[in-house]
Amino acid sequence: MPIELKMPALSPTMEEGTLAKWLVKEGDEVSAGDIMAEIETDKATMEFEAVDEGTIAKILVPEGTDEVKVGTVIAMLAEEGEDAADIEASPQTSKDEPAESQPDDPPPAKTAAANTIAKEDSKPASLRVDPDVPEGTEMAKLTVREALRDAMAEEMRADERVFVMGEEVAEYQGAYKVTQGLLEEFGGRRVIDTPITEYGFAGIGTGAAMAGLRPIVEFMTFNFAMQAIDHIINSAGKTNYMSGGQMRCPIVFRGPNGAASRVGAQHSQNYAPWYAQIPGLVVIAPYSAADAKGLLKSAIRSMDPVVFLENELLYGHSFEVPVLDDYSIPIGSARRVREGADVSIVTYSIGVGIALEAAEKLAGEGIEADIIDLRTLRPLDKAAVLESLKRTNRMVVVEEGWATCSIASEIAAICMEEGFDDLDAPVMRVTNEDVPMPYAANLEKLALVNSDKVVGAAKAVCYR
Amino acid sequence: MLLIRRFEEKAGQLYGLGLIGGFCHLYIGQEAVAVGLQSALDGDKDKVITGYRDHGHMLAYGLDPKVIMAELTGRAAGIAQGKGGSMHMFSVEKGFYGGHGIVGAQVPLGAGLAFAQKYNDDGGVTLAYFGDGAANQGQVYEAFNMAELWKLPIIFVIENNQYAMGTSVNRSSAEDQLYRRGESFRIPGLQVNGMDVLEVRGAATVALDWVRAGKGPILLELKTYRYRGHSMSDPAKYRSREEVQSVREKSDPIEGVKKDLEAAGISEDEMKAIDKEIKAIIGEAADFAESSPEPDPDELYTDVLVEQY
């Protein structure tokens, strides 16, 4: 039997990639360990090695092909004794999941959250960008990753005091490629690889900010920032107050937060409620590339310590970003992502995509959702939340994280304390399940928030 | 040194009277360390950072005893407007970066100050103090590694007063010769008699020369002793009265200086005049700290963030 060579998944979140180059041709013999092709993901160029020995019978996906889905058969390998010339091209070019017992399940390589990122294109143009952007502004399609990089690069060009430090940010170009190209432009003095020592470099960054520099400290993920949380909270967050306003700490702690995909309990957690509880910190968690760029620029310029929570699953997603010399978004303002009169959905970060998907389903049933993307979690834009509640009298809060002591809980409390008379139904929280994140694909899917759960809650508060 | 001693004695009294609250860690016995080291610094470009036993370091830096005492009593005129208290005092203007309450946190923060000095190429050096207790915190070694790796201009100062709260160095440290704690990071260390202000000053000069020459960090272990408990609420049952008394009698840093001064021909009267002058300064500081008003209630919400959003 010929062996099917499939497009490999080269990272936990990879869904597709570019087949950049074939290093073998039809008729070549390969043995295990030979490099057969180069595959570009949105993070890196990876080498694709042979696992079995045999003869390359057919190349099914030519080099230079973009957006090759993980699992696509890209070549056929004839085993010893088979005649390569006899092997027909497999008709199958899409994903093949022989082990799947329930046909309705999505492929296990994807998670529910990854599947529910809404297509930005499907929204009306007027809602794509910040309302502050002048009409007729030219737009460019950027990934969240590129938008974050551009924000840092622009601020580094503008202010000599800004530098970035963290694990693999310089020579490796960023573990998630967010700092790509910065070392080349700004050099090793301002783009600094640290040892694996979160507590230490968070402290050094904080001290440098106290001395007047503008550090951007990247955590490879916020899961690792728990090692450093003392400096974020006790050193960066409190000294301005404790010093009677003398000792400022203009620092940005940034990196991916929340669940990625199949990385298990210790690498899948949303820390937004942890940091948002601390007076003295600013906490930002953007969804779109435009917000990521505009808010990161504001965060770098802020005189206050900022915790900037990104989302790995969003890094590769493209959005329209205004082409302006200096596009920044004010900290502390929410954004109405979708307008509707029947139910408010308040959310942030990856929850916005889930809410948009839910809103489409709800619209099909005649329920129009008003979606508020909080964007900044501290200080929280209470007015926007209460204004939306006034409009719809019903609210669902969507959060990719646990419900207990969450941002969702805070929103519910605000609505009860300050919007009680506007409520026609209890505020519902739609969050992840109250368990450490499981690894198994089906269990992970069950644990994560998804648009069907949002739809259910929205209908419940509408008494439908 | 005498100013620090008298200041701390007065702070102890005010604590007893309920005028100073919370935690209050006195520096009595350790005065030669801060004075010997900080007298060697360049006030225009060098920086100092320490832990919570910080009154002495501020006084050694020439900060006004009145505003320090007023901070201890939680008054608006305090150096942090009454919001910091004993453990959290700062004077950015004078290059004093705190006053930090979490044991060991000031070490990477200090490395960050030194990072900024190197980044700005301003020729400054940071003095980061910590105790024998903090010397067992992991973050200290994370800071050592990066400081040496990046050749940061920093002097790590271990004030070894021999007790981390109630636990002696020998009971807590596998390597109790703390000046050797930098060895695996290639940071050279010196052990110094922290009860002799001139020896401390000499060590400061050696260390500053090393760091200013661009050779990276250096570690000083200052062997010293605190006469009082860890904080005001510590009965200090972990050591004998005789031990404390013996140090006071044999190696008190102030008595040591007094002998040196006598030998240099300073008369008893001249020294008494200094004592009197210091008593007056402390009396004035205490009066100021007791009589100046508490912060305005409106200050509760100020300085949480710098900007308005």
Interface residues (C-beta under 8 A of the other chain):
Chain A: F163 R189 T194 P195 T197 Y199 G200 F201 A202 G203 I204 G205 T206 G207 A208 A209 M210 A211 G212 L213 D230 H231 N234 S235 T239 N240 Y241 M242 S243 G244 G245 Q246 M247 R248 P250 P279 G280 V282 S302 M303 D304 P330 I331 G332 T376 P379
Chain B: K47 I49 G78 I79 A80 Q81 G82 K83 G84 H88 M89 F90 S91 V92 E93 Y97 G98 G99 H100 G101 I102 A105 V107 P108 L109 G110 A111 G112 L113 A114 F115 A116 Q117 Y119 N120 G138 Q139 E142 A143 N145 M146 L149 T302 D303 V304 L305 V306 E307 Y309
